[in-house]
Amino acid sequence: MRRRLAAIIIKEFVQLVRDPRTLALALLMPVIQLLLFGYAITTEVEHLPTVIFDQSQSQESRALIQRFVNSRFFDVTARAANLREVQSQIDGGRARVGIVIPPDFAASLQAGRQAQVQVIVDASDPLVARSALSTAEAIGQVASLEIVGQLLARSGTPNDELPLEIRTRAWYNPDLRSVNFMVPGLLAVVLQMLTMMLTAVAIVRERELGTLEQLVATPIRKTELMLGKILPYVTLGYVDITLALLIAAYWFRVPIRGSLVLLYALALIFYLATLGQGILISTVSRTQRQAMQGSFFLFLPTILLSGFMFPREGMPLVIQWIGYALPLTYFLVIVRGIILKGIGFMELSNQIIPLAILGLIFFTVSVLRFQKRLE
């Protein structure tokens, strides 16, 4: 019995060694995922891109802005000349926070009157919004206490009200409903999983059954074969996105504020990337099991590094740069921007352009490799 058992064990090890792709995935996947996930899984929010509209342009307003910067939660990335520019920065995702300081800010503080500062937060991500709102209010309270101390030292009479009031506003998701943030993100994640995984497995299955070689032997051109393989999955993707939008709107009560036509059009660019990833996985996989493993190997880091679950602002800079190479990173901003913010093509152009570039790269490389495998 021991001899027979030992023979089976040796046989399995020999098969593993002869299959370097499966062995590499089995050994490298846990190591890579632990390294990536250890840095990606974070609920700490820091270095939020912030736009400043300082109408006071005084020493007092500059001191307040420096307080926000010193907290490490807010990074000043833009200066606005009017409220419209503040809205444009937040709509386009270039800023997550807007700080508006009125023109009479310094005069009010010097006269002992209450000065008000408005802090606008993009609340489409409730986790980020809660941290930003609470931090802004805490900064205002600390600043008020210091100003009260200065006033007492100067006049000796306490003020009845706090000298500085931080008025916070949560845009796009004022109730801070997590479902409003998660459901549009799930829509994008499901689309990637279906198009990428189904394409990879389907092509490998055709190769295993030998039907792919039979199709190559027919008068069908390689381009026609490629289009014939991917167009059904594009159609399936549009069916899935329609069902997901219906569930989001009528079951989860997620408000859909933007253009669905724009969303459907930009989804096609996303499909180029995900289908390209699926085809690419199929060209390096010999079996359906390898195709599934390859899909999960790419899919799991994509979920964590794209900003779907955890805020990217809290990740190390290297991890953020890896996320820029993932199509889902850009499509998540597009989906949430259209559904929750109701913004259009111009505001999303900084997401559409890199998504289109990635889509073309993935699709072109995968098609070239697929055609080479057919030759």
C-alpha positions, 0 to 999 in steps of 0.5 A, a space after each residue: 500500500 505504501 508503495 502504491 501511495 508513494 507512486 501516486 504522490 511521485 506521479 502528481 509531483 512529476 505532473 506539477 513540475 511538467 506544468 510550469 504555468 500551474 506551478 508558477 501560479 500556485 507558488 507566486 499567486 499567494 506571495 504577490 497577492 499578500 504583498 499587494 493586498 497588505 498595502 492595498 487594504 486600508 481604511 485610512 484616508 490621507 492626502 485628499 486632493 483639495 481645491 482652494 477658493 480663497 477670496 480673502 487672500 489674507 494672512 489669516 486665510 493662509 494660516 487656516 489653509 496651512 492647518 488643513 495641509 498640516 493635517 496630512 488629510 488634505 493636499 492642495 492640488 488646485 486654486 480656483 478663481 470662482 465657485 464654478 471652478 471648484 465644482 468643475 474640479 470636484 465633478 471631474 474627480 481631480 479634487 475630492 474636497 473644496 475649501 471656500 473662504 469668504 472675502 470678509 474672513 480676516 475682517 470678521 476674525 479681527 472684529 471679533 465676529 464669527 467667520 464662516 468657511 465652507 468645506 465641500 466634500 465629494 460624498 460619492 465615497 462615504 468612507 472618504 467623505 466621513 473622514 474628510 468631514 470629521 477632520 475638517 470640523 476638528 481643524 475648525 474647532 482647534 483653530 477656534 480655541 486658539 483664536 479664542 485664546 488670542 482674543 482673551 489675551 488681547 481684550 480680556 473678554 470672552 466671545 459668546 460664540 466660536 470665532 470660526 465655523 466650518 460649514 460642511 456640505 456633502 455633494 452627490 450623496 448627502 445621506 452618505 449611503 454606502 449602497 450608492 457607492 458600492 452598487 455602481 462599482 459592483 456593476 463595473 466589477 461584474 462586467 469585467 469578471 464576466 467579459 474577461 473570464 468567459 472569453 478566456 475560458 471559452 477560447 481555451 475550451 475551443 482549443 481543448 475540444 479541437 474545434 478552434 483548429 477546425 474553424 481555422 481550416 475553413 475559409 473564415 478569415 482570422 479577423 472574422 473569427 476574432 470578431 465572431 468570438 468576441 461580439 457575443 460577449 459584447 452583447 452579453 455585457 450590454 445585457 448585463 449592464 442593463 439588468 444591473 442598472 434596473 436592479 440599482 435603480 428600482 431595487 436599491 434606489 440608487 439615483 441615476 443622474 447622468 446620461 445612459 447613452 454616454 455610459 453605454 458608449 464608454 462601456 464599449 471602450 471598457 469592453 475592449 480592455 476586458 476582452 483583450 485581457 481575456 484573450 491574452 489569458 487564453 493565449 498563455 493557458 493550455 487548459 480551462 483550469 489555467 484560464 480560470 486561475 489566470 483570470 482570478 490572478 488578474 481579477 483579485 488585485 484589480 478589485 483591491 487596487 482600483 479603488 472599488 473597495 478601499 480609497 486609493 488615497 490611502 495606498 502607498 504611491 507605488 500601489 497607486 501607480 500599479 492601479 493606473 495600469 488597470 482599466 477598472 480604475 478609470 471605469 469605476 470613476 466613469 460609472 460613479 461619475 455618470 450615475 451619482 454626479 450626472 457629469 458628462 464627457 468633458 468632465 470625464 475626459 481625464 478618465 476616458 483617454 487613459 482608459 481608451 489607451 489601455 483598451 487599445 493596448 490590451 486588445 491589440 496585443 491580445 489579437 496579435 498573440 491570438 493570431 500568432 497562436 493560430 498560425 
